[in-house]
Amino acid sequence: MNGISTAIAQSASNWQSDLLVVGTSSQEETKCFFLSSVAGELISKVNCSVMLIRIN
């Protein structure tokens, strides 16, 4: 994981989060975020639900 996703995942764990909301500003990123994005990394690393929101 990169530094950003590591910090977010650690914070979510420390706070015992139930839901993590992640914004994305690119439609292309929304289509392929599982491949290498922070959102994709978080989905596989956190122990809570992740909601991805596309921001226009």
PyMOL commands that set and color helices and strands:
alter all, ss='L'
color gray80, all
select helices_A, chain A and resi 3-14+27-36+38-45
alter helices_A, ss='H'
color red, helices_A
select strands_A, chain A and resi 19-24+49-54
alter strands_A, ss='S'
color yellow, strands_A
deselect
rebuild
show_as cartoon
